Amino acid sequence: MHLIHVGNAVVTKNTREVAATLLKLAKTSSDPAVAAGFIERAADLKERIDDEGLPKADGNLPPSIIQRQ
Protein backbone atom coordinates (compact mmCIF):
# COMPACT_ATOMS: atom_id res chain seq x y z
CA MET A 1 0.00 0.00 0.00
CA HIS A 2 1.34 3.41 -0.93
CA LEU A 3 0.87 6.18 1.58
CA ILE A 4 0.72 9.85 0.76
CA HIS A 5 1.88 12.27 3.42
CA VAL A 6 0.11 15.62 3.40
CA GLY A 7 1.26 17.79 6.26
CA ASN A 8 0.48 15.73 9.36
CA ALA A 9 -2.21 13.66 7.61
CA VAL A 10 -1.58 10.25 6.09
CA VAL A 11 -4.06 8.87 3.57
CA THR A 12 -4.01 5.95 1.17
CA LYS A 13 -4.08 6.28 -2.60
CA ASN A 14 -7.20 4.15 -2.80
CA THR A 15 -9.44 6.56 -0.89
CA ARG A 16 -11.39 7.31 -4.08
CA GLU A 17 -12.00 3.62 -4.69
CA VAL A 18 -13.28 3.19 -1.14
CA ALA A 19 -15.71 6.09 -1.61
CA ALA A 20 -16.91 4.61 -4.91
CA THR A 21 -17.44 1.23 -3.25
CA LEU A 22 -19.46 2.83 -0.46
CA LEU A 23 -21.70 4.48 -3.05
CA LYS A 24 -22.19 1.15 -4.83
CA LEU A 25 -23.13 -0.47 -1.53
CA ALA A 26 -25.62 2.32 -0.89
CA LYS A 27 -27.27 1.64 -4.25
CA THR A 28 -27.66 -2.06 -3.48
CA SER A 29 -28.98 -1.65 0.07
CA SER A 30 -32.71 -2.06 0.62
CA ASP A 31 -32.51 -0.35 4.02
CA PRO A 32 -32.65 3.45 3.65
CA ALA A 33 -30.81 3.99 6.95
CA VAL A 34 -27.94 1.75 5.87
CA ALA A 35 -27.79 3.41 2.44
CA ALA A 36 -27.70 6.83 4.10
CA GLY A 37 -24.80 5.68 6.29
CA PHE A 38 -22.81 4.53 3.26
CA ILE A 39 -23.50 7.82 1.47
CA GLU A 40 -22.48 9.82 4.53
CA ARG A 41 -19.18 7.94 4.78
CA ALA A 42 -18.51 8.43 1.06
CA ALA A 43 -19.20 12.15 1.44
CA ASP A 44 -16.78 12.29 4.38
CA LEU A 45 -14.08 10.67 2.24
CA LYS A 46 -14.79 13.09 -0.63
CA GLU A 47 -14.40 16.01 1.76
CA ARG A 48 -11.15 14.53 3.03
CA ILE A 49 -9.87 14.18 -0.53
CA ASP A 50 -10.77 17.80 -1.30
CA ASP A 51 -9.28 19.11 1.96
CA GLU A 52 -6.03 17.19 1.75
CA GLY A 53 -5.35 17.61 -1.96
CA LEU A 54 -5.07 13.96 -2.91
CA PRO A 55 -3.99 13.08 -6.43
CA LYS A 56 -6.45 13.68 -9.22
CA ALA A 57 -7.94 10.71 -11.05
CA ASP A 58 -5.18 10.98 -13.68
CA GLY A 59 -2.61 10.15 -10.99
CA ASN A 60 -0.78 13.49 -11.04
CA LEU A 61 0.30 14.69 -7.63
CA PRO A 62 -0.01 18.33 -6.64
CA PRO A 63 3.48 19.79 -5.98
CA SER A 64 2.85 20.01 -2.22
CA ILE A 65 2.49 16.23 -1.85
CA ILE A 66 5.43 13.94 -1.24
CA GLN A 67 4.86 10.29 -2.11
CA ARG A 68 6.56 7.68 0.05
CA GLN A 69 6.49 3.90 0.06
PDB file of N, CA, C and O in Angstrom:
ATOM      1  N   MET A   1       0.842  -1.173   0.000  1.00  0.00           N
ATOM      2  CA  MET A   1       0.000   0.000   0.000  1.00  0.00           C
ATOM      3  C   MET A   1       0.889   1.238   0.000  1.00  0.00           C
ATOM      4  O   MET A   1       1.827   1.338   0.791  1.00  0.00           O
ATOM      5  N   HIS A   2       0.595   2.158  -0.871  1.00  0.00           N
ATOM      6  CA  HIS A   2       1.337   3.408  -0.931  1.00  0.00           C
ATOM      7  C   HIS A   2       0.642   4.429  -0.042  1.00  0.00           C
ATOM      8  O   HIS A   2      -0.581   4.566  -0.068  1.00  0.00           O
ATOM      9  N   LEU A   3       1.428   5.133   0.733  1.00  0.00           N
ATOM     10  CA  LEU A   3       0.874   6.183   1.577  1.00  0.00           C
ATOM     11  C   LEU A   3       1.286   7.527   1.020  1.00  0.00           C
ATOM     12  O   LEU A   3       2.373   7.676   0.463  1.00  0.00           O
ATOM     13  N   ILE A   4       0.425   8.485   1.170  1.00  0.00           N
ATOM     14  CA  ILE A   4       0.715   9.850   0.764  1.00  0.00           C
ATOM     15  C   ILE A   4       0.705  10.697   2.026  1.00  0.00           C
ATOM     16  O   ILE A   4      -0.273  10.701   2.774  1.00  0.00           O
ATOM     17  N   HIS A   5       1.790  11.407   2.253  1.00  0.00           N
ATOM     18  CA  HIS A   5       1.883  12.272   3.425  1.00  0.00           C
ATOM     19  C   HIS A   5       1.521  13.689   3.003  1.00  0.00           C
ATOM     20  O   HIS A   5       2.128  14.253   2.093  1.00  0.00           O
ATOM     21  N   VAL A   6       0.539  14.248   3.666  1.00  0.00           N
ATOM     22  CA  VAL A   6       0.110  15.617   3.399  1.00  0.00           C
ATOM     23  C   VAL A   6       0.131  16.332   4.734  1.00  0.00           C
ATOM     24  O   VAL A   6      -0.765  16.142   5.556  1.00  0.00           O
ATOM     25  N   GLY A   7       1.143  17.150   4.958  1.00  0.00           N
ATOM     26  CA  GLY A   7       1.263  17.787   6.263  1.00  0.00           C
ATOM     27  C   GLY A   7       1.378  16.702   7.325  1.00  0.00           C
ATOM     28  O   GLY A   7       2.254  15.840   7.248  1.00  0.00           O
ATOM     29  N   ASN A   8       0.493  16.746   8.314  1.00  0.00           N
ATOM     30  CA  ASN A   8       0.479  15.734   9.360  1.00  0.00           C
ATOM     31  C   ASN A   8      -0.468  14.587   9.047  1.00  0.00           C
ATOM     32  O   ASN A   8      -0.528  13.619   9.805  1.00  0.00           O
ATOM     33  N   ALA A   9      -1.211  14.673   7.948  1.00  0.00           N
ATOM     34  CA  ALA A   9      -2.205  13.658   7.606  1.00  0.00           C
ATOM     35  C   ALA A   9      -1.587  12.579   6.722  1.00  0.00           C
ATOM     36  O   ALA A   9      -0.745  12.866   5.871  1.00  0.00           O
ATOM     37  N   VAL A  10      -2.006  11.362   6.930  1.00  0.00           N
ATOM     38  CA  VAL A  10      -1.576  10.248   6.088  1.00  0.00           C
ATOM     39  C   VAL A  10      -2.828   9.589   5.538  1.00  0.00           C
ATOM     40  O   VAL A  10      -3.712   9.186   6.293  1.00  0.00           O
ATOM     41  N   VAL A  11      -2.897   9.483   4.219  1.00  0.00           N
ATOM     42  CA  VAL A  11      -4.058   8.867   3.574  1.00  0.00           C
ATOM     43  C   VAL A  11      -3.570   7.878   2.527  1.00  0.00           C
ATOM     44  O   VAL A  11      -2.443   7.989   2.044  1.00  0.00           O
ATOM     45  N   THR A  12      -4.399   6.925   2.177  1.00  0.00           N
ATOM     46  CA  THR A  12      -4.006   5.947   1.171  1.00  0.00           C
ATOM     47  C   THR A  12      -4.441   6.415  -0.204  1.00  0.00           C
ATOM     48  O   THR A  12      -5.362   7.220  -0.341  1.00  0.00           O
ATOM     49  N   LYS A  13      -3.760   5.897  -1.229  1.00  0.00           N
ATOM     50  CA  LYS A  13      -4.078   6.282  -2.603  1.00  0.00           C
ATOM     51  C   LYS A  13      -5.431   5.750  -3.043  1.00  0.00           C
ATOM     52  O   LYS A  13      -6.004   6.250  -4.010  1.00  0.00           O
ATOM     53  N   ASN A  14      -5.953   4.743  -2.349  1.00  0.00           N
ATOM     54  CA  ASN A  14      -7.203   4.148  -2.801  1.00  0.00           C
ATOM     55  C   ASN A  14      -8.432   4.756  -2.137  1.00  0.00           C
ATOM     56  O   ASN A  14      -9.500   4.144  -2.154  1.00  0.00           O
ATOM     57  N   THR A  15      -8.309   5.922  -1.561  1.00  0.00           N
ATOM     58  CA  THR A  15      -9.443   6.558  -0.893  1.00  0.00           C
ATOM     59  C   THR A  15     -10.605   6.762  -1.858  1.00  0.00           C
ATOM     60  O   THR A  15     -11.762   6.580  -1.478  1.00  0.00           O
ATOM     61  N   ARG A  16     -10.316   7.132  -3.082  1.00  0.00           N
ATOM     62  CA  ARG A  16     -11.389   7.315  -4.076  1.00  0.00           C
ATOM     63  C   ARG A  16     -12.121   6.007  -4.350  1.00  0.00           C
ATOM     64  O   ARG A  16     -13.345   5.989  -4.482  1.00  0.00           O
ATOM     65  N   GLU A  17     -11.373   4.919  -4.434  1.00  0.00           N
ATOM     66  CA  GLU A  17     -11.996   3.620  -4.687  1.00  0.00           C
ATOM     67  C   GLU A  17     -12.892   3.205  -3.528  1.00  0.00           C
ATOM     68  O   GLU A  17     -13.956   2.623  -3.738  1.00  0.00           O
ATOM     69  N   VAL A  18     -12.467   3.502  -2.314  1.00  0.00           N
ATOM     70  CA  VAL A  18     -13.281   3.190  -1.142  1.00  0.00           C
ATOM     71  C   VAL A  18     -14.580   3.982  -1.190  1.00  0.00           C
ATOM     72  O   VAL A  18     -15.650   3.431  -0.934  1.00  0.00           O
ATOM     73  N   ALA A  19     -14.499   5.266  -1.514  1.00  0.00           N
ATOM     74  CA  ALA A  19     -15.707   6.093  -1.612  1.00  0.00           C
ATOM     75  C   ALA A  19     -16.643   5.555  -2.691  1.00  0.00           C
ATOM     76  O   ALA A  19     -17.857   5.504  -2.492  1.00  0.00           O
ATOM     77  N   ALA A  20     -16.088   5.157  -3.824  1.00  0.00           N
ATOM     78  CA  ALA A  20     -16.913   4.608  -4.905  1.00  0.00           C
ATOM     79  C   ALA A  20     -17.585   3.308  -4.471  1.00  0.00           C
ATOM     80  O   ALA A  20     -18.748   3.071  -4.796  1.00  0.00           O
ATOM     81  N   THR A  21     -16.865   2.477  -3.745  1.00  0.00           N
ATOM     82  CA  THR A  21     -17.440   1.225  -3.252  1.00  0.00           C
ATOM     83  C   THR A  21     -18.569   1.496  -2.271  1.00  0.00           C
ATOM     84  O   THR A  21     -19.596   0.819  -2.306  1.00  0.00           O
ATOM     85  N   LEU A  22     -18.391   2.475  -1.402  1.00  0.00           N
ATOM     86  CA  LEU A  22     -19.457   2.833  -0.462  1.00  0.00           C
ATOM     87  C   LEU A  22     -20.714   3.281  -1.202  1.00  0.00           C
ATOM     88  O   LEU A  22     -21.826   2.937  -0.802  1.00  0.00           O
ATOM     89  N   LEU A  23     -20.543   4.045  -2.272  1.00  0.00           N
ATOM     90  CA  LEU A  23     -21.705   4.481  -3.053  1.00  0.00           C
ATOM     91  C   LEU A  23     -22.383   3.300  -3.738  1.00  0.00           C
ATOM     92  O   LEU A  23     -23.610   3.257  -3.827  1.00  0.00           O
ATOM     93  N   LYS A  24     -21.600   2.348  -4.220  1.00  0.00           N
ATOM     94  CA  LYS A  24     -22.186   1.146  -4.832  1.00  0.00           C
ATOM     95  C   LYS A  24     -22.970   0.344  -3.798  1.00  0.00           C
ATOM     96  O   LYS A  24     -24.053  -0.163  -4.090  1.00  0.00           O
ATOM     97  N   LEU A  25     -22.424   0.232  -2.595  1.00  0.00           N
ATOM     98  CA  LEU A  25     -23.129  -0.475  -1.530  1.00  0.00           C
ATOM     99  C   LEU A  25     -24.430   0.232  -1.175  1.00  0.00           C
ATOM    100  O   LEU A  25     -25.440  -0.416  -0.899  1.00  0.00           O
ATOM    101  N   ALA A  26     -24.404   1.554  -1.182  1.00  0.00           N
ATOM    102  CA  ALA A  26     -25.620   2.320  -0.888  1.00  0.00           C
ATOM    103  C   ALA A  26     -26.700   2.033  -1.921  1.00  0.00           C
ATOM    104  O   ALA A  26     -27.878   1.923  -1.582  1.00  0.00           O
ATOM    105  N   LYS A  27     -26.298   1.913  -3.178  1.00  0.00           N
ATOM    106  CA  LYS A  27     -27.267   1.643  -4.247  1.00  0.00           C
ATOM    107  C   LYS A  27     -27.895   0.265  -4.108  1.00  0.00           C
ATOM    108  O   LYS A  27     -29.050   0.071  -4.485  1.00  0.00           O
ATOM    109  N   THR A  28     -27.147  -0.694  -3.572  1.00  0.00           N
ATOM    110  CA  THR A  28     -27.662  -2.061  -3.475  1.00  0.00           C
ATOM    111  C   THR A  28     -28.419  -2.327  -2.181  1.00  0.00           C
ATOM    112  O   THR A  28     -29.091  -3.351  -2.062  1.00  0.00           O
ATOM    113  N   SER A  29     -28.322  -1.431  -1.220  1.00  0.00           N
ATOM    114  CA  SER A  29     -28.983  -1.647   0.068  1.00  0.00           C
ATOM    115  C   SER A  29     -30.480  -1.386  -0.031  1.00  0.00           C
ATOM    116  O   SER A  29     -30.914  -0.415  -0.650  1.00  0.00           O
ATOM    117  N   SER A  30     -31.257  -2.264   0.585  1.00  0.00           N
ATOM    118  CA  SER A  30     -32.714  -2.063   0.617  1.00  0.00           C
ATOM    119  C   SER A  30     -33.142  -1.298   1.864  1.00  0.00           C
ATOM    120  O   SER A  30     -34.303  -0.908   1.988  1.00  0.00           O
ATOM    121  N   ASP A  31     -32.215  -1.083   2.780  1.00  0.00           N
ATOM    122  CA  ASP A  31     -32.505  -0.351   4.017  1.00  0.00           C
ATOM    123  C   ASP A  31     -32.059   1.101   3.843  1.00  0.00           C
ATOM    124  O   ASP A  31     -30.866   1.366   3.700  1.00  0.00           O
ATOM    125  N   PRO A  32     -33.003   2.039   3.854  1.00  0.00           N
ATOM    126  CA  PRO A  32     -32.646   3.451   3.650  1.00  0.00           C
ATOM    127  C   PRO A  32     -31.649   3.987   4.682  1.00  0.00           C
ATOM    128  O   PRO A  32     -30.811   4.826   4.353  1.00  0.00           O
ATOM    129  N   ALA A  33     -31.733   3.514   5.912  1.00  0.00           N
ATOM    130  CA  ALA A  33     -30.809   3.991   6.945  1.00  0.00           C
ATOM    131  C   ALA A  33     -29.384   3.514   6.659  1.00  0.00           C
ATOM    132  O   ALA A  33     -28.424   4.261   6.847  1.00  0.00           O
ATOM    133  N   VAL A  34     -29.256   2.285   6.209  1.00  0.00           N
ATOM    134  CA  VAL A  34     -27.935   1.747   5.868  1.00  0.00           C
ATOM    135  C   VAL A  34     -27.380   2.480   4.653  1.00  0.00           C
ATOM    136  O   VAL A  34     -26.208   2.855   4.632  1.00  0.00           O
ATOM    137  N   ALA A  35     -28.219   2.683   3.646  1.00  0.00           N
ATOM    138  CA  ALA A  35     -27.792   3.405   2.445  1.00  0.00           C
ATOM    139  C   ALA A  35     -27.329   4.814   2.804  1.00  0.00           C
ATOM    140  O   ALA A  35     -26.315   5.290   2.295  1.00  0.00           O
ATOM    141  N   ALA A  36     -28.075   5.475   3.679  1.00  0.00           N
ATOM    142  CA  ALA A  36     -27.701   6.830   4.102  1.00  0.00           C
ATOM    143  C   ALA A  36     -26.352   6.823   4.816  1.00  0.00           C
ATOM    144  O   ALA A  36     -25.558   7.749   4.649  1.00  0.00           O
ATOM    145  N   GLY A  37     -26.090   5.793   5.604  1.00  0.00           N
ATOM    146  CA  GLY A  37     -24.801   5.679   6.288  1.00  0.00           C
ATOM    147  C   GLY A  37     -23.649   5.533   5.309  1.00  0.00           C
ATOM    148  O   GLY A  37     -22.603   6.162   5.470  1.00  0.00           O
ATOM    149  N   PHE A  38     -23.847   4.693   4.284  1.00  0.00           N
ATOM    150  CA  PHE A  38     -22.815   4.532   3.258  1.00  0.00           C
ATOM    151  C   PHE A  38     -22.562   5.846   2.527  1.00  0.00           C
ATOM    152  O   PHE A  38     -21.414   6.214   2.278  1.00  0.00           O
ATOM    153  N   ILE A  39     -23.632   6.546   2.187  1.00  0.00           N
ATOM    154  CA  ILE A  39     -23.499   7.819   1.469  1.00  0.00           C
ATOM    155  C   ILE A  39     -22.789   8.850   2.334  1.00  0.00           C
ATOM    156  O   ILE A  39     -21.953   9.611   1.847  1.00  0.00           O
ATOM    157  N   GLU A  40     -23.126   8.871   3.617  1.00  0.00           N
ATOM    158  CA  GLU A  40     -22.480   9.824   4.527  1.00  0.00           C
ATOM    159  C   GLU A  40     -20.981   9.550   4.625  1.00  0.00           C
ATOM    160  O   GLU A  40     -20.177  10.483   4.611  1.00  0.00           O
ATOM    161  N   ARG A  41     -20.606   8.286   4.723  1.00  0.00           N
ATOM    162  CA  ARG A  41     -19.180   7.937   4.782  1.00  0.00           C
ATOM    163  C   ARG A  41     -18.468   8.307   3.480  1.00  0.00           C
ATOM    164  O   ARG A  41     -17.344   8.809   3.508  1.00  0.00           O
ATOM    165  N   ALA A  42     -19.111   8.065   2.354  1.00  0.00           N
ATOM    166  CA  ALA A  42     -18.513   8.425   1.063  1.00  0.00           C
ATOM    167  C   ALA A  42     -18.324   9.938   0.969  1.00  0.00           C
ATOM    168  O   ALA A  42     -17.304  10.411   0.466  1.00  0.00           O
ATOM    169  N   ALA A  43     -19.305  10.692   1.452  1.00  0.00           N
ATOM    170  CA  ALA A  43     -19.195  12.155   1.439  1.00  0.00           C
ATOM    171  C   ALA A  43     -18.054  12.617   2.341  1.00  0.00           C
ATOM    172  O   ALA A  43     -17.334  13.558   2.004  1.00  0.00           O
ATOM    173  N   ASP A  44     -17.888  11.955   3.489  1.00  0.00           N
ATOM    174  CA  ASP A  44     -16.776  12.290   4.382  1.00  0.00           C
ATOM    175  C   ASP A  44     -15.434  12.061   3.692  1.00  0.00           C
ATOM    176  O   ASP A  44     -14.518  12.874   3.816  1.00  0.00           O
ATOM    177  N   LEU A  45     -15.325  10.950   2.965  1.00  0.00           N
ATOM    178  CA  LEU A  45     -14.084  10.675   2.241  1.00  0.00           C
ATOM    179  C   LEU A  45     -13.851  11.695   1.137  1.00  0.00           C
ATOM    180  O   LEU A  45     -12.722  12.140   0.931  1.00  0.00           O
ATOM    181  N   LYS A  46     -14.908  12.069   0.429  1.00  0.00           N
ATOM    182  CA  LYS A  46     -14.786  13.086  -0.630  1.00  0.00           C
ATOM    183  C   LYS A  46     -14.282  14.395  -0.038  1.00  0.00           C
ATOM    184  O   LYS A  46     -13.405  15.045  -0.605  1.00  0.00           O
ATOM    185  N   GLU A  47     -14.840  14.774   1.102  1.00  0.00           N
ATOM    186  CA  GLU A  47     -14.402  16.011   1.763  1.00  0.00           C
ATOM    187  C   GLU A  47     -12.935  15.903   2.164  1.00  0.00           C
ATOM    188  O   GLU A  47     -12.178  16.865   2.034  1.00  0.00           O
ATOM    189  N   ARG A  48     -12.545  14.750   2.642  1.00  0.00           N
ATOM    190  CA  ARG A  48     -11.150  14.527   3.030  1.00  0.00           C
ATOM    191  C   ARG A  48     -10.226  14.646   1.822  1.00  0.00           C
ATOM    192  O   ARG A  48      -9.149  15.236   1.910  1.00  0.00           O
ATOM    193  N   ILE A  49     -10.651  14.086   0.701  1.00  0.00           N
ATOM    194  CA  ILE A  49      -9.873  14.182  -0.532  1.00  0.00           C
ATOM    195  C   ILE A  49      -9.709  15.644  -0.933  1.00  0.00           C
ATOM    196  O   ILE A  49      -8.607  16.084  -1.261  1.00  0.00           O
ATOM    197  N   ASP A  50     -10.811  16.393  -0.905  1.00  0.00           N
ATOM    198  CA  ASP A  50     -10.774  17.801  -1.295  1.00  0.00           C
ATOM    199  C   ASP A  50      -9.911  18.620  -0.342  1.00  0.00           C
ATOM    200  O   ASP A  50      -9.149  19.481  -0.781  1.00  0.00           O
ATOM    201  N   ASP A  51     -10.026  18.356   0.963  1.00  0.00           N
ATOM    202  CA  ASP A  51      -9.281  19.115   1.962  1.00  0.00           C
ATOM    203  C   ASP A  51      -7.786  18.824   1.925  1.00  0.00           C
ATOM    204  O   ASP A  51      -6.971  19.721   2.145  1.00  0.00           O
ATOM    205  N   GLU A  52      -7.426  17.585   1.648  1.00  0.00           N
ATOM    206  CA  GLU A  52      -6.028  17.188   1.748  1.00  0.00           C
ATOM    207  C   GLU A  52      -5.304  17.184   0.415  1.00  0.00           C
ATOM    208  O   GLU A  52      -4.109  16.893   0.365  1.00  0.00           O
ATOM    209  N   GLY A  53      -6.006  17.501  -0.671  1.00  0.00           N
ATOM    210  CA  GLY A  53      -5.350  17.608  -1.964  1.00  0.00           C
ATOM    211  C   GLY A  53      -4.770  16.310  -2.466  1.00  0.00           C
ATOM    212  O   GLY A  53      -3.626  16.271  -2.920  1.00  0.00           O
ATOM    213  N   LEU A  54      -5.545  15.244  -2.391  1.00  0.00           N
ATOM    214  CA  LEU A  54      -5.071  13.964  -2.907  1.00  0.00           C
ATOM    215  C   LEU A  54      -4.920  14.027  -4.414  1.00  0.00           C
ATOM    216  O   LEU A  54      -5.454  14.932  -5.055  1.00  0.00           O
ATOM    217  N   PRO A  55      -4.202  13.079  -4.983  1.00  0.00           N
ATOM    218  CA  PRO A  55      -3.987  13.080  -6.430  1.00  0.00           C
ATOM    219  C   PRO A  55      -5.292  13.069  -7.205  1.00  0.00           C
ATOM    220  O   PRO A  55      -6.284  12.487  -6.764  1.00  0.00           O
ATOM    221  N   LYS A  56      -5.286  13.701  -8.337  1.00  0.00           N
ATOM    222  CA  LYS A  56      -6.448  13.682  -9.222  1.00  0.00           C
ATOM    223  C   LYS A  56      -6.570  12.293  -9.831  1.00  0.00           C
ATOM    224  O   LYS A  56      -5.657  11.474  -9.715  1.00  0.00           O
ATOM    225  N   ALA A  57      -7.689  12.033 -10.473  1.00  0.00           N
ATOM    226  CA  ALA A  57      -7.943  10.712 -11.049  1.00  0.00           C
ATOM    227  C   ALA A  57      -6.875  10.316 -12.068  1.00  0.00           C
ATOM    228  O   ALA A  57      -6.645   9.127 -12.288  1.00  0.00           O
ATOM    229  N   ASP A  58      -6.219  11.300 -12.691  1.00  0.00           N
ATOM    230  CA  ASP A  58      -5.182  10.982 -13.679  1.00  0.00           C
ATOM    231  C   ASP A  58      -3.865  10.555 -13.031  1.00  0.00           C
ATOM    232  O   ASP A  58      -2.922  10.184 -13.730  1.00  0.00           O
ATOM    233  N   GLY A  59      -3.797  10.605 -11.703  1.00  0.00           N
ATOM    234  CA  GLY A  59      -2.614  10.146 -10.993  1.00  0.00           C
ATOM    235  C   GLY A  59      -1.563  11.209 -10.754  1.00  0.00           C
ATOM    236  O   GLY A  59      -0.555  10.928 -10.107  1.00  0.00           O
ATOM    237  N   ASN A  60      -1.761  12.422 -11.254  1.00  0.00           N
ATOM    238  CA  ASN A  60      -0.785  13.486 -11.044  1.00  0.00           C
ATOM    239  C   ASN A  60      -0.885  14.020  -9.624  1.00  0.00           C
ATOM    240  O   ASN A  60      -1.977  14.285  -9.121  1.00  0.00           O
ATOM    241  N   LEU A  61       0.260  14.172  -8.989  1.00  0.00           N
ATOM    242  CA  LEU A  61       0.298  14.690  -7.630  1.00  0.00           C
ATOM    243  C   LEU A  61       0.462  16.201  -7.648  1.00  0.00           C
ATOM    244  O   LEU A  61       1.251  16.730  -8.431  1.00  0.00           O
ATOM    245  N   PRO A  62      -0.277  16.902  -6.792  1.00  0.00           N
ATOM    246  CA  PRO A  62      -0.005  18.329  -6.639  1.00  0.00           C
ATOM    247  C   PRO A  62       1.419  18.502  -6.107  1.00  0.00           C
ATOM    248  O   PRO A  62       1.923  17.603  -5.435  1.00  0.00           O
ATOM    249  N   PRO A  63       2.078  19.617  -6.383  1.00  0.00           N
ATOM    250  CA  PRO A  63       3.476  19.791  -5.982  1.00  0.00           C
ATOM    251  C   PRO A  63       3.702  19.726  -4.478  1.00  0.00           C
ATOM    252  O   PRO A  63       4.817  19.437  -4.045  1.00  0.00           O
ATOM    253  N   SER A  64       2.674  19.988  -3.666  1.00  0.00           N
ATOM    254  CA  SER A  64       2.855  20.006  -2.219  1.00  0.00           C
ATOM    255  C   SER A  64       2.836  18.617  -1.596  1.00  0.00           C
ATOM    256  O   SER A  64       3.037  18.482  -0.389  1.00  0.00           O
ATOM    257  N   ILE A  65       2.598  17.582  -2.399  1.00  0.00           N
ATOM    258  CA  ILE A  65       2.487  16.229  -1.852  1.00  0.00           C
ATOM    259  C   ILE A  65       3.763  15.448  -2.126  1.00  0.00           C
ATOM    260  O   ILE A  65       4.282  15.456  -3.243  1.00  0.00           O
ATOM    261  N   ILE A  66       4.256  14.784  -1.111  1.00  0.00           N
ATOM    262  CA  ILE A  66       5.434  13.937  -1.236  1.00  0.00           C
ATOM    263  C   ILE A  66       4.956  12.496  -1.132  1.00  0.00           C
ATOM    264  O   ILE A  66       4.293  12.128  -0.163  1.00  0.00           O
ATOM    265  N   GLN A  67       5.288  11.687  -2.118  1.00  0.00           N
ATOM    266  CA  GLN A  67       4.862  10.291  -2.109  1.00  0.00           C
ATOM    267  C   GLN A  67       5.970   9.428  -1.522  1.00  0.00           C
ATOM    268  O   GLN A  67       7.131   9.533  -1.917  1.00  0.00           O
ATOM    269  N   ARG A  68       5.599   8.583  -0.583  1.00  0.00           N
ATOM    270  CA  ARG A  68       6.556   7.681   0.051  1.00  0.00           C
ATOM    271  C   ARG A  68       6.014   6.268   0.004  1.00  0.00           C
ATOM    272  O   ARG A  68       4.803   6.057  -0.066  1.00  0.00           O
ATOM    273  N   GLN A  69       6.909   5.311   0.041  1.00  0.00           N
ATOM    274  CA  GLN A  69       6.488   3.903   0.062  1.00  0.00           C
ATOM    275  C   GLN A  69       6.785   3.298   1.398  1.00  0.00           C
ATOM    276  O   GLN A  69       6.506   2.119   1.617  1.00  0.00           O
TER     277      GLN A  69
END
